[in-house]
Amino acid sequence: MTATSSSPFAFPFRAFDADAFAGFFPNQDSMGSLARGAVEASTASTRASVKGFQEAGQMMMDHLKEQMALSVETGKKLSEAGTLSEAMTVQTGFVKSAFENNLKGFGELSEVYAETMREAFAPLAKQAKKAAKSATTA
């Protein structure tokens, strides 16, 4: 490690040797291909995630609209009820309908999330298999 005339600092490494680099990284092309594939897989995964979450958000909004409509309808029926017994019957029907609608909505939403996760992880899994295969052949 000696200082050169152009630099007062000692440079600990010899000049770049392309042959030594190629010997150390024999699969440079495949490394670039894998890196490019990883970026493409990440992009595809992100797109699938965004699409799925948008679908889930729209589904939740639709479900909330249905629940609000059911609540308004029940409120009208309650205001028209003449006796306490009729009001209790309307209220019981509302609770039953709301519970069934929520259960149905949560089931549909869980299916959307499950499908989103499958679609989001598929490109990443494919790329991981490709990288593992490349690593075993190298």
C-alpha positions in Angstrom: 0.0 0.0 0.0 2.0 2.9 -1.3 0.8 6.3 -2.2 0.9 7.2 -5.9 1.8 10.5 -7.5 -1.8 11.2 -8.4 -3.2 10.3 -5.0 -1.8 10.9 -1.5 -3.8 7.8 -0.3 -2.6 4.3 -0.7 -5.0 2.2 -2.8 -5.2 -1.3 -1.3 -6.5 -3.0 -4.4 -4.8 -3.6 -7.7 -6.3 -2.4 -10.9 -9.6 -4.0 -11.9 -9.1 -7.3 -13.6 -12.1 -8.3 -15.8 -10.9 -11.9 -16.0 -10.6 -12.2 -12.3 -14.1 -10.7 -11.9 -15.6 -13.1 -14.5 -13.9 -16.0 -12.7 -15.4 -14.9 -9.4 -18.9 -14.4 -10.9 -19.1 -17.1 -13.6 -22.8 -16.5 -14.2 -23.0 -12.8 -14.7 -25.7 -13.0 -17.4 -27.9 -15.2 -15.3 -27.4 -12.9 -12.3 -28.6 -9.9 -14.3 -31.5 -12.0 -15.6 -32.5 -13.1 -12.1 -32.3 -9.5 -10.9 -34.5 -8.3 -13.8 -36.9 -11.2 -13.1 -37.1 -10.3 -9.4 -38.0 -6.7 -10.3 -40.6 -7.9 -12.8 -42.0 -10.4 -10.3 -42.2 -7.6 -7.6 -44.0 -5.3 -10.0 -46.5 -8.0 -11.0 -47.1 -8.9 -7.3 -47.7 -5.2 -6.4 -50.1 -4.8 -9.3 -52.1 -7.9 -8.2 -52.1 -6.7 -4.6 -53.4 -3.2 -5.6 -56.1 -4.7 -7.9 -57.2 -7.1 -5.1 -57.3 -4.4 -2.4 -59.3 -2.1 -4.7 -61.8 -4.9 -5.3 -62.0 -5.6 -1.6 -62.6 -1.9 -0.9 -65.3 -1.7 -3.5 -66.9 -4.8 -2.0 -66.8 -3.3 1.5 -68.4 -0.1 0.2 -71.2 -2.1 -1.5 -71.8 -4.1 1.6 -72.0 -0.9 3.7 -74.5 0.5 1.3 -76.6 -2.6 1.6 -76.4 -2.4 5.4 -77.4 1.3 5.4 -80.4 0.5 3.1 -81.5 -2.3 5.4 -81.1 0.1 8.4 -83.2 2.8 6.7 -85.8 0.3 5.7 -86.0 -1.1 9.2 -86.3 2.4 10.6 -89.3 3.1 8.4 -90.9 -0.2 9.4 -90.3 0.6 13.1 -91.9 4.0 12.7 -95.0 2.3 11.2 -95.2 -0.3 13.9 -98.4 0.1 16.0 -97.5 -2.1 18.9 -94.5 -3.1 20.9 -94.8 -6.6 19.6 -94.7 -5.5 16.0 -91.7 -3.3 16.7 -89.9 -6.2 18.4 -90.7 -8.4 15.4 -89.3 -5.8 13.0 -86.2 -5.4 15.2 -85.7 -9.2 15.4 -85.9 -9.4 11.6 -83.4 -6.6 11.3 -80.9 -8.3 13.6 -81.3 -11.6 11.8 -80.9 -10.0 8.3 -77.9 -7.9 9.4 -76.2 -10.9 10.9 -76.7 -13.0 7.7 -75.6 -10.2 5.5 -72.4 -9.6 7.5 -71.6 -13.3 7.6 -72.1 -13.5 3.8 -70.1 -10.3 3.3 -67.2 -11.5 5.4 -67.2 -14.8 3.5 -67.0 -13.0 0.2 -64.3 -10.6 1.5 -62.2 -13.5 2.8 -62.4 -15.1 -0.7 -61.2 -11.9 -2.3 -58.3 -11.6 0.1 -57.3 -15.2 -0.4 -57.4 -14.8 -4.2 -55.5 -11.6 -3.9 -52.8 -13.3 -1.9 -52.6 -16.2 -4.4 -52.3 -13.8 -7.3 -49.8 -11.6 -5.5 -47.4 -14.4 -4.4 -47.6 -16.4 -7.7 -45.0 -14.2 -9.6 -42.7 -14.2 -6.5 -43.0 -17.9 -6.1 -42.2 -18.4 -9.8 -39.2 -16.2 -9.5 -38.0 -17.9 -6.3 -38.2 -21.3 -8.1 -36.2 -19.9 -11.0 -33.5 -18.5 -8.7 -33.3 -21.8 -6.8 -32.9 -23.7 -10.0 -30.3 -21.3 -11.2 -28.4 -21.6 -7.9 -28.4 -25.4 -8.1 -27.1 -25.4 -11.7 -24.4 -22.9 -11.0 
